[in-house]
């Protein structure tokens, strides 16, 4: 099981991406998700990518097909702080139970597997069609060279407000889990070979270690 991508809730339009660009990341292509009502800006690395995600269409994100994903609650601006702003997608399969989600923007027959977990945890999901960005076909190629010198995502640490217990999906995820006062995602690159860190708070609940 490998990390395919990570999403982080941002404001509509994803202005927070400019912080990552200023840090020295090369931005890849963004896209919209017809029928799901979301849109993104993305940053790609050799083995996975970071997706800054927001609600682009309030009606679509609340439709009958999308509603069970709870993306509306997770991505809504001005939430109470209970909902985790993160989603972690794995490939190709996961060791926890999921249900199939087939949004309109996916090719026919393709599904996303979503785990049942509380909103206080990241959205745990999987894609059997995922592939490391370094292996994308030429017509899907994305920028992988970054002025900041980051190559591959090598580990994650996710802090969540105090819980009585983590879900089966969280425990099986292989992600380092912690309980704290606020949601925070720490992403390590290249086994933190340089011993450096970058904190993007308060604009993003995100810390890079590299």
C-alpha positions as CSV (number, residue, x, y, z in Angstrom):
1,X,0.0,0.0,0.0
2,X,1.4,3.3,-1.1
3,X,0.3,6.9,-0.7
4,X,-1.2,8.1,-3.9
5,X,-2.1,11.7,-2.9
6,X,-3.1,13.9,-0.1
7,X,-5.7,16.6,-0.1
8,X,-5.9,19.7,2.1
9,X,-9.0,21.9,2.4
10,X,-8.3,25.5,1.2
11,X,-10.3,28.5,0.4
12,X,-12.2,28.8,-3.0
13,X,-9.6,29.4,-5.7
14,X,-6.8,27.9,-3.7
15,X,-4.8,31.1,-3.0
16,X,-2.9,29.1,-0.4
17,X,-1.0,27.5,-3.3
18,X,1.0,30.6,-3.6
19,X,2.7,29.8,-0.2
20,X,3.9,26.5,-1.7
21,X,5.1,28.2,-4.9
22,X,7.0,30.9,-2.8
23,X,8.6,28.0,-0.9
24,X,10.0,26.7,-4.1
25,X,7.5,24.1,-5.4
26,X,6.6,23.9,-9.1
27,X,2.8,23.8,-9.6
28,X,1.3,21.2,-11.8
29,X,-2.1,21.2,-13.5
30,X,-5.3,21.7,-11.6
31,X,-8.7,20.4,-12.5
32,X,-12.3,20.3,-11.6
33,X,-14.5,17.4,-10.7
34,X,-17.8,17.6,-12.6
35,X,-20.7,16.1,-10.6
36,X,-18.8,16.3,-7.4
37,X,-18.6,20.1,-7.1
38,X,-14.9,20.4,-6.2
39,X,-11.8,21.8,-7.8
40,X,-8.1,21.8,-7.0
41,X,-4.5,23.0,-7.4
42,X,-1.8,20.3,-7.4
43,X,1.9,19.8,-6.6
44,X,3.5,16.6,-7.8
45,X,6.5,14.6,-6.5
46,X,8.1,11.4,-7.7
47,X,5.8,9.1,-5.8
48,X,2.7,11.1,-4.9
49,X,1.0,14.5,-5.1
50,X,-0.5,17.2,-2.8
51,X,-4.0,18.4,-3.8
52,X,-5.3,21.7,-2.5
53,X,-9.1,21.1,-2.6
54,X,-12.1,23.4,-2.3
55,X,-15.9,23.5,-3.1
56,X,-16.5,24.9,-6.5
57,X,-20.3,24.1,-6.8
58,X,-22.4,24.0,-3.7
59,X,-25.2,22.2,-5.3
60,X,-23.1,19.4,-6.8
61,X,-21.2,18.7,-3.6
62,X,-24.5,18.3,-1.9
63,X,-26.1,16.0,-4.5
64,X,-27.3,12.5,-3.6
65,X,-24.3,10.8,-5.1
66,X,-21.7,13.0,-3.4
67,X,-23.4,13.5,-0.1
68,X,-22.2,10.1,1.5
69,X,-18.6,11.2,1.0
70,X,-19.2,14.1,3.5
71,X,-17.0,16.3,1.3
72,X,-19.4,19.1,1.8
73,X,-18.9,19.0,5.6
74,X,-15.2,18.4,5.4
75,X,-14.5,21.2,2.9
76,X,-17.0,23.9,4.1
77,X,-15.5,27.1,5.0
78,X,-16.2,28.4,8.5
79,X,-16.7,24.9,10.0
80,X,-16.3,24.5,13.7
81,X,-12.9,22.9,13.5
82,X,-14.1,19.4,14.2
83,X,-13.8,18.2,10.6
84,X,-10.4,17.2,9.5
85,X,-9.2,19.3,6.5
86,X,-7.3,16.3,5.1
87,X,-7.8,13.3,2.9
88,X,-5.3,10.6,2.3
89,X,-5.6,8.4,-0.7
90,X,-3.7,5.0,-1.1
91,X,-3.0,2.8,-4.0
92,X,-3.7,0.1,-5.2
93,X,-5.6,-1.6,-2.4
94,X,-6.1,-1.0,1.4
95,X,-6.3,-3.4,4.4
96,X,-9.5,-1.8,5.7
97,X,-13.1,-1.9,4.6
98,X,-14.3,0.6,2.0
99,X,-17.4,1.4,0.0
100,X,-17.4,2.2,-3.7
101,X,-17.9,5.8,-4.9
102,X,-18.3,6.4,-8.6
103,X,-18.4,10.1,-9.3
104,X,-19.3,11.4,-12.8
105,X,-15.8,12.6,-13.6
106,X,-14.3,9.1,-13.4
107,X,-14.2,6.8,-16.4
108,X,-16.9,4.2,-16.6
109,X,-16.3,1.3,-14.4
110,X,-13.7,3.0,-12.2
111,X,-14.5,3.6,-8.5
112,X,-12.9,5.2,-5.4
113,X,-13.0,3.1,-2.2
114,X,-13.9,5.2,0.8
115,X,-13.6,4.1,4.4
116,X,-16.2,4.8,7.1
117,X,-14.5,7.1,9.6
118,X,-15.5,10.1,11.7
119,X,-15.1,13.6,10.3
120,X,-12.5,14.3,12.9
121,X,-10.2,12.0,11.0
122,X,-8.8,12.5,7.5
123,X,-10.9,11.0,4.7
124,X,-9.3,7.6,4.1
125,X,-9.7,6.3,0.6
126,X,-8.1,4.4,-2.2
127,X,-7.8,4.1,-6.0
128,X,-6.8,1.0,-7.9
129,X,-5.9,3.1,-10.9
130,X,-3.3,5.3,-9.1
131,X,0.2,5.6,-10.3
132,X,3.4,7.4,-9.1
133,X,3.7,10.7,-11.0
134,X,7.2,9.7,-12.1
135,X,5.5,6.9,-14.1
136,X,2.8,9.0,-15.7
137,X,2.3,8.7,-19.4
138,X,3.7,11.5,-21.5
139,X,0.3,13.1,-22.1
140,X,-0.1,13.3,-18.3
141,X,3.4,14.4,-17.4
142,X,3.7,16.9,-14.5
143,X,6.6,19.0,-13.2
144,X,8.6,17.0,-10.7
145,X,11.6,19.3,-10.4
146,X,11.3,21.8,-7.5
147,X,13.6,24.7,-6.6
148,X,13.1,23.6,-3.0
149,X,14.8,20.3,-3.9
150,X,12.0,18.0,-2.7
151,X,11.9,14.6,-4.4
152,X,9.6,12.0,-2.8
153,X,7.1,11.9,0.1
154,X,8.5,9.4,2.6
155,X,6.3,9.6,5.6
156,X,3.3,11.4,7.2
157,X,2.3,12.3,10.7
158,X,-1.3,13.4,11.3
159,X,-2.4,15.2,14.5
160,X,-6.0,15.3,15.4
161,X,-8.0,16.8,18.3
162,X,-8.4,14.4,21.2
163,X,-10.5,11.3,20.4
164,X,-11.6,8.3,22.4
165,X,-10.3,5.9,19.8
166,X,-9.1,5.9,16.2
167,X,-11.1,4.2,13.5
168,X,-10.0,0.8,12.0
169,X,-9.0,2.6,8.8
170,X,-6.8,5.1,10.7
171,X,-5.1,2.3,12.6
172,X,-4.5,0.3,9.5
173,X,-3.3,3.2,7.4
174,X,0.3,3.0,8.4
175,X,0.3,6.8,9.1
176,X,1.8,8.0,12.3
177,X,-1.2,9.3,14.4
178,X,-1.2,11.7,17.2
179,X,-3.7,13.6,19.4
180,X,-3.4,17.3,20.0
181,X,-5.2,20.6,20.1
182,X,-5.6,21.1,16.4
183,X,-5.5,19.4,13.0
184,X,-2.0,19.2,11.6
185,X,-0.3,17.3,8.8
186,X,3.4,16.8,8.8
187,X,4.9,15.6,5.5
188,X,8.4,14.2,5.4
189,X,10.3,14.2,2.1
190,X,13.4,12.2,1.2
191,X,13.7,10.8,4.7
192,X,14.4,14.3,6.0
193,X,18.0,14.1,4.8
194,X,18.7,17.8,5.2
195,X,17.2,18.1,8.6
196,X,15.1,21.2,7.7
197,X,11.5,22.1,8.3
198,X,9.0,24.6,6.9
199,X,5.8,25.5,8.8
200,X,2.9,26.9,6.7
201,X,0.7,27.7,9.6
202,X,-1.6,29.6,10.1
203,X,-2.6,29.7,6.5
204,X,-2.3,25.9,6.1
205,X,-2.2,23.3,8.9
206,X,0.9,21.9,7.2
207,X,4.5,21.3,8.1
208,X,7.2,20.0,5.7
209,X,10.3,18.1,7.0
210,X,13.0,17.6,4.4
